Structures are given as structure tokens and as C-alpha cells.
């Protein structure tokens, strides 16, 4: 289901219905993909990003707070902090450890003055298809 959702999201990106944003931490993780053909494919997907968030001191500070308050791994916290800094509304991940903490992350980022919702691609599409109204589990 997540693969189908990902492909649907890419289609909507190509139709200019959804805007993708990348970040330094995302680029770094892509660079760690050992399989060259997989890495090139992901780089191709990232070429559709409209903006790139460059790491700075504010991102590091937000990430440190997310690690402390939400018990996130530093890389996961950097992804979310980058989304905050870039004023991104949704951070999509297939990492269940992160999505299970979405309410805590949302509360923490809200306290910091940001509106970032962490969703997996399937729940994100469900939200998009209901016009942004969150239903059960979204």
C-alpha cells in the first residue's frame, strides 16, 4: 500500500498538486544507499523537489529538542527539524517508530511555533482525498 501511495504522490507532484521539499539530511541519507541503481532512482525522485532545506543552527537546536522531548533518533529529529525550518506542513515517512510518536512530535513542534504533521504516505493520501479533514487514524 505504501508503494502505491508513493507512486500516487509522485503523480500528483508531476501534476503540480503536491510540492516536494528535500533537505540536507535527506540528501545525506540518499548518499548512503549502497545499491547504485536504487540510489540513482531515489535521486531521480528527489529531482522533483521544489525546494531544498539547508541545515543551520536553528535546525540543529530544534532537532536536539525533539531528541530530548520525543526520544527520537538524531537523524529522524533532523528530518522533522528541517521540515519545521522549511515551514513544511507534512513530513512523510514509512518509519513506524516515528509515526507512532506523531502526536508527541506535533505537540512539541507546535510549542516551538511550527505546524508539522508526521504521516505515512497512505495516511497522507487519505488526508488529501478528504480535503485535509483528518479522520480516524489520520
N, CA and C atoms as an extended XYZ file, in Angstrom:
414
Properties=species:S:1:pos:R:3:atomname:S:1:resname:S:1:resid:I:1 pbc="F F F"
N         0.822       -1.201        0.000 N   UNK     1
C         0.000        0.000        0.000 CA  UNK     1
C         0.866        1.266        0.000 C   UNK     1
N         1.972        1.223        0.754 N   UNK     2
C         2.831        2.401        0.819 CA  UNK     2
C         3.486        2.688       -0.530 C   UNK     2
N         3.835        1.621       -1.269 N   UNK     3
C         4.426        1.810       -2.595 CA  UNK     3
C         3.422        2.454       -3.535 C   UNK     3
N         2.179        1.971       -3.511 N   UNK     4
C         1.136        2.562       -4.349 CA  UNK     4
C         0.900        4.019       -3.962 C   UNK     4
N         0.894        4.303       -2.666 N   UNK     5
C         0.701        5.673       -2.195 CA  UNK     5
C         1.846        6.563       -2.669 C   UNK     5
N         3.069        6.046       -2.581 N   UNK     6
C         4.236        6.799       -3.028 CA  UNK     6
C         4.113        7.141       -4.512 C   UNK     6
N         3.711        6.164       -5.319 N   UNK     7
C         3.567        6.404       -6.754 CA  UNK     7
C         2.452        7.407       -7.034 C   UNK     7
N         1.382        7.337       -6.265 N   UNK     8
C         0.279        8.293       -6.410 CA  UNK     8
C         0.758        9.703       -6.049 C   UNK     8
N         1.552        9.807       -5.001 N   UNK     9
C         2.091       11.106       -4.593 CA  UNK     9
C         2.979       11.672       -5.701 C   UNK     9
N         3.848       10.835       -6.278 N   UNK    10
C         4.707       11.301       -7.371 CA  UNK    10
C         3.883       11.794       -8.562 C   UNK    10
N         2.806       11.090       -8.852 N   UNK    11
C         1.929       11.517       -9.946 CA  UNK    11
C         1.348       12.896       -9.653 C   UNK    11
N         0.939       13.116       -8.416 N   UNK    12
C         0.379       14.414       -8.035 CA  UNK    12
C         1.446       15.509       -8.045 C   UNK    12
N         2.677       15.138       -7.738 N   UNK    13
C         3.782       16.097       -7.826 CA  UNK    13
C         3.956       16.537       -9.276 C   UNK    13
N         3.947       15.575      -10.191 N   UNK    14
C         4.102       15.895      -11.609 CA  UNK    14
C         2.953       16.743      -12.134 C   UNK    14
N         1.773       16.628      -11.503 N   UNK    15
C         0.609       17.433      -11.878 CA  UNK    15
C         0.570       18.764      -11.124 C   UNK    15
N         1.609       19.055      -10.346 N   UNK    16
C         1.704       20.277       -9.528 CA  UNK    16
C         0.592       20.389       -8.488 C   UNK    16
N         0.117       19.258       -7.998 N   UNK    17
C        -0.900       19.251       -6.946 CA  UNK    17
C        -0.263       19.125       -5.562 C   UNK    17
N         0.951       18.600       -5.517 N   UNK    18
C         1.709       18.435       -4.273 CA  UNK    18
C         3.121       18.938       -4.532 C   UNK    18
N         3.676       19.630       -3.554 N   UNK    19
C         5.039       20.142       -3.659 CA  UNK    19
C         5.946       19.333       -2.753 C   UNK    19
N         7.026       18.800       -3.318 N   UNK    20
C         8.013       18.070       -2.535 CA  UNK    20
C         9.145       19.000       -2.128 C   UNK    20
N         9.680       18.753       -0.925 N   UNK    21
C        10.795       19.523       -0.395 CA  UNK    21
C        11.855       18.539        0.075 C   UNK    21
N        13.106       18.812       -0.242 N   UNK    22
C        14.200       17.958        0.220 CA  UNK    22
C        14.998       18.702        1.286 C   UNK    22
N        15.978       18.015        1.837 N   UNK    23
C        16.803       18.628        2.883 CA  UNK    23
C        18.198       18.028        2.843 C   UNK    23
N        19.107       18.686        3.541 N   UNK    24
C        20.469       18.170        3.627 CA  UNK    24
C        20.502       16.774        4.235 C   UNK    24
N        19.697       16.530        5.277 N   UNK    25
C        19.710       15.211        5.928 CA  UNK    25
C        19.174       14.151        4.963 C   UNK    25
N        18.170       14.493        4.183 N   UNK    26
C        17.647       13.549        3.197 CA  UNK    26
C        18.703       13.247        2.133 C   UNK    26
N        19.370       14.274        1.657 N   UNK    27
C        20.437       14.068        0.665 CA  UNK    27
C        21.547       13.196        1.227 C   UNK    27
N        21.894       13.414        2.491 N   UNK    28
C        22.949       12.615        3.122 CA  UNK    28
C        22.537       11.150        3.205 C   UNK    28
N        21.288       10.894        3.564 N   UNK    29
C        20.816        9.517        3.669 CA  UNK    29
C        20.764        8.844        2.299 C   UNK    29
N        20.362        9.589        1.297 N   UNK    30
C        20.336        9.029       -0.057 CA  UNK    30
C        21.756        8.664       -0.480 C   UNK    30
N        22.712        9.498       -0.131 N   UNK    31
C        24.105        9.227       -0.458 CA  UNK    31
C        24.648        7.964        0.189 C   UNK    31
N        23.983        7.488        1.241 N   UNK    32
C        24.395        6.269        1.942 CA  UNK    32
C        23.805        4.997        1.339 C   UNK    32
N        22.921        5.122        0.362 N   UNK    33
C        22.322        3.941       -0.269 CA  UNK    33
C        23.420        3.217       -1.039 C   UNK    33
N        23.713        1.998       -0.621 N   UNK    34
C        24.825        1.244       -1.207 CA  UNK    34
C        24.556        0.815       -2.642 C   UNK    34
N        23.331        0.403       -2.922 N   UNK    35
C        22.981       -0.057       -4.266 CA  UNK    35
C        22.883        1.159       -5.192 C   UNK    35
N        23.801        1.246       -6.133 N   UNK    36
C        23.897        2.414       -7.007 CA  UNK    36
C        22.625        2.659       -7.814 C   UNK    36
N        22.001        1.609       -8.332 N   UNK    37
C        20.787        1.815       -9.136 CA  UNK    37
C        19.638        2.326       -8.268 C   UNK    37
N        19.529        1.828       -7.028 N   UNK    38
C        18.493        2.336       -6.117 CA  UNK    38
C        18.762        3.797       -5.760 C   UNK    38
N        20.049        4.092       -5.511 N   UNK    39
C        20.402        5.474       -5.165 CA  UNK    39
C        20.047        6.418       -6.311 C   UNK    39
N        20.368        6.040       -7.531 N   UNK    40
C        20.065        6.879       -8.702 CA  UNK    40
C        18.552        7.071       -8.867 C   UNK    40
N        17.781        6.029       -8.597 N   UNK    41
C        16.327        6.127       -8.694 CA  UNK    41
C        15.792        7.117       -7.661 C   UNK    41
N        16.272        7.023       -6.442 N   UNK    42
C        15.837        7.961       -5.403 CA  UNK    42
C        16.264        9.384       -5.755 C   UNK    42
N        17.464        9.539       -6.283 N   UNK    43
C        17.922       10.869       -6.713 CA  UNK    43
C        17.021       11.428       -7.814 C   UNK    43
N        16.549       10.550       -8.683 N   UNK    44
C        15.614       10.979       -9.729 CA  UNK    44
C        14.312       11.493       -9.103 C   UNK    44
N        13.808       10.769       -8.106 N   UNK    45
C        12.597       11.228       -7.406 CA  UNK    45
C        12.838       12.577       -6.754 C   UNK    45
N        14.009       12.737       -6.134 N   UNK    46
C        14.310       13.993       -5.449 CA  UNK    46
C        14.485       15.156       -6.414 C   UNK    46
N        14.730       14.859       -7.667 N   UNK    47
C        14.861       15.940       -8.650 CA  UNK    47
C        13.530       16.668       -8.849 C   UNK    47
N        12.449       16.085       -8.363 N   UNK    48
C        11.126       16.713       -8.450 CA  UNK    48
C        10.864       17.687       -7.301 C   UNK    48
N        11.795       17.799       -6.378 N   UNK    49
C        11.605       18.691       -5.231 CA  UNK    49
C        11.684       20.148       -5.666 C   UNK    49
N        10.774       20.931       -5.146 N   UNK    50
C        10.711       22.347       -5.491 CA  UNK    50
C        11.697       23.181       -4.674 C   UNK    50
N        12.018       22.711       -3.475 N   UNK    51
C        12.924       23.450       -2.584 CA  UNK    51
C        13.833       22.485       -1.863 C   UNK    51
N        14.933       23.031       -1.344 N   UNK    52
C        15.885       22.254       -0.548 CA  UNK    52
C        16.179       23.037        0.728 C   UNK    52
N        16.068       22.349        1.860 N   UNK    53
C        16.328       22.975        3.158 CA  UNK    53
C        17.774       22.671        3.559 C   UNK    53
N        18.547       23.725        3.761 N   UNK    54
C        19.949       23.590        4.153 CA  UNK    54
C        20.044       23.643        5.670 C   UNK    54
N        20.804       22.718        6.239 N   UNK    55
C        20.934       22.650        7.686 CA  UNK    55
C        21.586       23.923        8.220 C   UNK    55
N        21.093       24.379        9.359 N   UNK    56
C        21.693       25.516       10.040 CA  UNK    56
C        21.532       25.322       11.540 C   UNK    56
N        21.970       26.286       12.313 N   UNK    57
C        21.955       26.169       13.772 CA  UNK    57
C        20.538       25.976       14.313 C   UNK    57
N        19.552       26.671       13.747 N   UNK    58
C        18.177       26.526       14.223 CA  UNK    58
C        17.685       25.091       14.039 C   UNK    58
N        18.007       24.475       12.919 N   UNK    59
C        17.600       23.094       12.672 CA  UNK    59
C        18.228       22.169       13.707 C   UNK    59
N        19.493       22.366       13.991 N   UNK    60
C        20.180       21.546       14.991 CA  UNK    60
C        19.548       21.731       16.369 C   UNK    60
N        19.203       22.962       16.721 N   UNK    61
C        18.575       23.222       18.018 CA  UNK    61
C        17.195       22.570       18.113 C   UNK    61
N        16.405       22.677       17.065 N   UNK    62
C        15.081       22.040       17.048 CA  UNK    62
C        15.251       20.527       17.149 C   UNK    62
N        16.186       19.982       16.403 N   UNK    63
C        16.427       18.532       16.426 CA  UNK    63
C        16.827       18.071       17.826 C   UNK    63
N        17.689       18.808       18.481 N   UNK    64
C        18.104       18.442       19.841 CA  UNK    64
C        16.908       18.415       20.795 C   UNK    64
N        16.016       19.381       20.645 N   UNK    65
C        14.817       19.406       21.488 CA  UNK    65
C        13.912       18.210       21.168 C   UNK    65
N        13.778       17.852       19.891 N   UNK    66
C        12.959       16.701       19.514 CA  UNK    66
C        13.554       15.394       20.047 C   UNK    66
N        14.866       15.293       20.049 N   UNK    67
C        15.516       14.103       20.604 CA  UNK    67
C        15.196       14.003       22.095 C   UNK    67
N        15.323       15.120       22.799 N   UNK    68
C        15.068       15.128       24.257 CA  UNK    68
C        13.604       14.862       24.590 C   UNK    68
N        12.703       15.600       23.948 N   UNK    69
C        11.295       15.533       24.316 CA  UNK    69
C        10.547       14.344       23.716 C   UNK    69
N        10.962       13.902       22.548 N   UNK    70
C        10.223       12.849       21.855 CA  UNK    70
C        10.981       11.534       21.785 C   UNK    70
N        12.188       11.515       22.324 N   UNK    71
C        13.040       10.325       22.271 CA  UNK    71
C        13.190        9.807       20.834 C   UNK    71
N        13.427       10.736       19.913 N   UNK    72
C        13.666       10.375       18.522 CA  UNK    72
C        15.155       10.138       18.302 C   UNK    72
N        15.468        9.350       17.299 N   UNK    73
C        16.856        9.202       16.884 CA  UNK    73
C        17.288       10.527       16.258 C   UNK    73
N        18.564       10.877       16.376 N   UNK    74
C        19.023       12.167       15.841 CA  UNK    74
C        18.687       12.387       14.359 C   UNK    74
N        18.837       11.376       13.518 N   UNK    75
C        18.519       11.559       12.094 CA  UNK    75
C        17.033       11.848       11.891 C   UNK    75
N        16.177       11.134       12.614 N   UNK    76
C        14.736       11.377       12.499 CA  UNK    76
C        14.402       12.793       12.968 C   UNK    76
N        15.037       13.211       14.052 N   UNK    77
C        14.814       14.561       14.570 CA  UNK    77
C        15.281       15.613       13.571 C   UNK    77
N        16.382       15.355       12.882 N   UNK    78
C        16.872       16.304       11.878 CA  UNK    78
C        15.910       16.416       10.695 C   UNK    78
N        15.292       15.314       10.302 N   UNK    79
C        14.283       15.371        9.238 CA  UNK    79
C        13.131       16.282        9.655 C   UNK    79
N        12.629       16.058       10.857 N   UNK    80
C        11.481       16.843       11.333 CA  UNK    80
C        11.872       18.302       11.546 C   UNK    80
N        13.053       18.528       12.106 N   UNK    81
C        13.530       19.901       12.317 CA  UNK    81
C        13.693       20.636       10.987 C   UNK    81
N        14.163       19.942        9.976 N   UNK    82
C        14.287       20.548        8.642 CA  UNK    82
C        12.917       20.915        8.102 C   UNK    82
N        11.943       20.035        8.310 N   UNK    83
C        10.572       20.327        7.882 CA  UNK    83
C        10.037       21.568        8.609 C   UNK    83
N        10.314       21.660        9.895 N   UNK    84
C         9.897       22.847       10.663 CA  UNK    84
C        10.517       24.107       10.064 C   UNK    84
N        11.814       24.071        9.919 N   UNK    85
C        12.558       25.228        9.423 CA  UNK    85
C        12.085       25.645        8.032 C   UNK    85
N        11.694       24.678        7.223 N   UNK    86
C        11.204       24.958        5.871 CA  UNK    86
C         9.717       25.249        5.808 C   UNK    86
N         9.063       25.303        6.989 N   UNK    87
C         7.618       25.546        7.078 CA  UNK    87
C         6.828       24.576        6.210 C   UNK    87
N         7.223       23.304        6.311 N   UNK    88
C         6.558       22.215        5.605 CA  UNK    88
C         5.392       21.738        6.467 C   UNK    88
N         4.254       21.488        5.867 N   UNK    89
C         3.083       21.048        6.637 CA  UNK    89
C         3.115       19.569        6.989 C   UNK    89
N         3.628       18.732        6.092 N   UNK    90
C         3.599       17.286        6.304 CA  UNK    90
C         4.983       16.690        6.063 C   UNK    90
N         5.404       15.865        6.980 N   UNK    91
C         6.616       15.080        6.794 CA  UNK    91
C         6.164       13.642        6.609 C   UNK    91
N         6.495       13.059        5.465 N   UNK    92
C         6.064       11.696        5.169 CA  UNK    92
C         7.182       10.718        5.464 C   UNK    92
N         6.843        9.638        6.145 N   UNK    93
C         7.809        8.602        6.475 CA  UNK    93
C         7.107        7.254        6.546 C   UNK    93
N         7.857        6.221        6.238 N   UNK    94
C         7.357        4.851        6.388 CA  UNK    94
C         7.896        4.228        7.669 C   UNK    94
N         8.581        5.002        8.473 N   UNK    95
C         9.183        4.527        9.719 CA  UNK    95
C         8.115        4.514       10.821 C   UNK    95
N         7.676        3.325       11.191 N   UNK    96
C         6.619        3.190       12.200 CA  UNK    96
C         7.022        3.770       13.557 C   UNK    96
N         8.316        3.711       13.886 N   UNK    97
C         8.759        4.272       15.166 CA  UNK    97
C         8.500        5.772       15.226 C   UNK    97
N         8.614        6.426       14.094 N   UNK    98
C         8.388        7.870       14.040 CA  UNK    98
C         6.900        8.172       13.986 C   UNK    98
N         6.149        7.454       13.141 N   UNK    99
C         4.714        7.748       13.022 CA  UNK    99
C         3.960        7.455       14.313 C   UNK    99
N         4.443        6.513       15.102 N   UNK   100
C         3.791        6.217       16.383 CA  UNK   100
C         3.936        7.374       17.369 C   UNK   100
N         4.909        8.231       17.145 N   UNK   101
C         5.146        9.381       18.027 CA  UNK   101
C         4.604       10.673       17.419 C   UNK   101
N         3.759       10.555       16.408 N   UNK   102
C         3.324       11.732       15.667 CA  UNK   102
C         2.616       12.779       16.525 C   UNK   102
N         1.820       12.335       17.500 N   UNK   103
C         1.127       13.306       18.350 CA  UNK   103
C         2.110       14.050       19.242 C   UNK   103
N         3.048       13.329       19.821 N   UNK   104
C         4.078       13.952       20.653 CA  UNK   104
C         4.926       14.913       19.816 C   UNK   104
N         5.284       14.493       18.609 N   UNK   105
C         6.057       15.355       17.714 CA  UNK   105
C         5.252       16.600       17.363 C   UNK   105
N         3.980       16.417       17.041 N   UNK   106
C         3.121       17.550       16.688 CA  UNK   106
C         3.010       18.532       17.849 C   UNK   106
N         2.827       18.017       19.053 N   UNK   107
C         2.736       18.891       20.225 CA  UNK   107
C         4.042       19.638       20.462 C   UNK   107
N         5.149       18.926       20.311 N   UNK   108
C         6.455       19.543       20.539 CA  UNK   108
C         6.746       20.612       19.493 C   UNK   108
N         6.516       20.298       18.223 N   UNK   109
C         6.784       21.292       17.180 CA  UNK   109
C         5.826       22.477       17.302 C   UNK   109
N         4.604       22.215       17.727 N   UNK   110
C         3.640       23.298       17.927 CA  UNK   110
C         4.113       24.249       19.028 C   UNK   110
N         4.647       23.688       20.109 N   UNK   111
C         5.195       24.514       21.194 CA  UNK   111
C         6.336       25.395       20.701 C   UNK   111
N         7.036       24.932       19.678 N   UNK   112
C         8.150       25.685       19.109 CA  UNK   112
C         7.694       26.673       18.028 C   UNK   112
N         6.379       26.666       17.732 N   UNK   113
C         5.831       27.603       16.764 CA  UNK   113
C         5.739       27.083       15.340 C   UNK   113
N         5.752       25.749       15.187 N   UNK   114
C         5.697       25.148       13.856 CA  UNK   114
C         4.497       24.215       13.762 C   UNK   114
N         3.990       24.036       12.537 N   UNK   115
C         2.866       23.132       12.252 CA  UNK   115
C         3.335       22.022       11.336 C   UNK   115
N         3.936       20.991       11.874 N   UNK   116
C         4.390       19.869       11.063 CA  UNK   116
C         3.668       18.615       11.525 C   UNK   116
N         3.026       17.954       10.584 N   UNK   117
C         2.357       16.697       10.893 CA  UNK   117
C         3.166       15.562       10.273 C   UNK   117
N         3.407       14.531       11.058 N   UNK   118
C         4.143       13.358       10.592 CA  UNK   118
C         3.130       12.293       10.208 C   UNK   118
N         3.193       11.853        8.956 N   UNK   119
C         2.254       10.844        8.453 CA  UNK   119
C         2.988        9.858        7.562 C   UNK   119
N         2.427        8.663        7.451 N   UNK   120
C         2.959        7.759        6.429 CA  UNK   120
C         2.252        8.123        5.117 C   UNK   120
N         2.795        7.707        3.984 N   UNK   121
C         2.204        8.104        2.691 CA  UNK   121
C         0.735        7.708        2.521 C   UNK   121
N         0.338        6.567        3.046 N   UNK   122
C        -1.055        6.122        2.905 CA  UNK   122
C        -1.992        7.072        3.653 C   UNK   122
N        -1.646        7.406        4.883 N   UNK   123
C        -2.500        8.319        5.664 CA  UNK   123
C        -2.500        9.721        5.068 C   UNK   123
N        -1.357       10.128        4.512 N   UNK   124
C        -1.283       11.430        3.866 CA  UNK   124
C        -2.258       11.492        2.688 C   UNK   124
N        -2.249       10.476        1.844 N   UNK   125
C        -3.173       10.467        0.702 CA  UNK   125
C        -4.621       10.449        1.151 C   UNK   125
N        -4.893        9.724        2.208 N   UNK   126
C        -6.240        9.703        2.757 CA  UNK   126
C        -6.655       11.107        3.192 C   UNK   126
N        -5.735       11.815        3.801 N   UNK   127
C        -5.999       13.181        4.238 CA  UNK   127
C        -6.224       14.101        3.040 C   UNK   127
N        -5.399       13.962        2.026 N   UNK   128
C        -5.520       14.774        0.807 CA  UNK   128
C        -6.873       14.514        0.143 C   UNK   128
N        -7.262       13.253        0.087 N   UNK   129
C        -8.505       12.888       -0.595 CA  UNK   129
C        -9.750       13.333        0.164 C   UNK   129
N        -9.617       13.593        1.474 N   UNK   130
C       -10.764       14.092        2.247 CA  UNK   130
C       -10.713       15.616        2.365 C   UNK   130
N        -9.859       16.235        1.577 N   UNK   131
C        -9.788       17.699        1.567 CA  UNK   131
C        -9.106       18.272        2.792 C   UNK   131
N        -8.231       17.488        3.424 N   UNK   132
C        -7.487       17.999        4.578 CA  UNK   132
C        -8.173       17.790        5.905 C   UNK   132
N        -9.355       17.167        5.869 N   UNK   133
C       -10.057       16.894        7.138 CA  UNK   133
C        -9.527       15.581        7.687 C   UNK   133
N        -9.004       15.659        8.894 N   UNK   134
C        -8.440       14.454        9.499 CA  UNK   134
C        -9.551       13.573       10.033 C   UNK   134
N        -9.530       12.333        9.595 N   UNK   135
C       -10.474       11.354       10.107 CA  UNK   135
C        -9.768       10.458       11.088 C   UNK   135
N       -10.400        9.389       11.448 N   UNK   136
C        -9.785        8.432       12.377 CA  UNK   136
C        -8.476        7.942       11.826 C   UNK   136
N        -7.454        7.989       12.659 N   UNK   137
C        -6.154        7.439       12.300 CA  UNK   137
C        -5.316        8.299       11.386 C   UNK   137
N        -5.817        9.442       10.936 N   UNK   138
C        -5.025       10.299       10.042 CA  UNK   138
C        -4.213       11.289       10.828 C   UNK   138
